[in-house]
């Protein structure tokens, strides 16, 4: 059973089945599996970053805020940088 799953995995990754490369099929499958796993891990990090910032609402502490004119005593509000 395990050997059948290994064969299916090996050939699903695109290993060759001819006599010329038969000795290297397992090595090719291992290298392609490592590449596949690295793509999978990278994709999971990208997706987790997107999900984390999916509905990101700005916080109530912006880098600058506008002071209303009534509060400051002028007609136009002035920006103060914090």
Rosetta blueprint (number, residue, H / E / L):
1 X L
2 X H
3 X H
4 X H
5 X H
6 X H
7 X H
8 X H
9 X H
10 X H
11 X H
12 X H
13 X L
14 X L
15 X L
16 X L
17 X L
18 X L
19 X L
20 X L
21 X L
22 X H
23 X H
24 X H
25 X H
26 X H
27 X H
28 X H
29 X H
30 X H
31 X H
32 X H
33 X H
34 X H
35 X H
36 X H
37 X H
38 X H
39 X H
40 X H
41 X H
42 X H
43 X H
44 X H
45 X H
46 X H
47 X H
48 X H
49 X H
50 X H
51 X H
52 X H
53 X L
54 X L
55 X L
56 X L
57 X L
58 X L
59 X L
60 X L
61 X L
62 X L
63 X L
64 X E
65 X E
66 X E
67 X E
68 X L
69 X H
70 X H
71 X H
72 X H
73 X L
74 X L
75 X L
76 X L
77 X L
78 X E
79 X E
80 X E
81 X E
82 X L
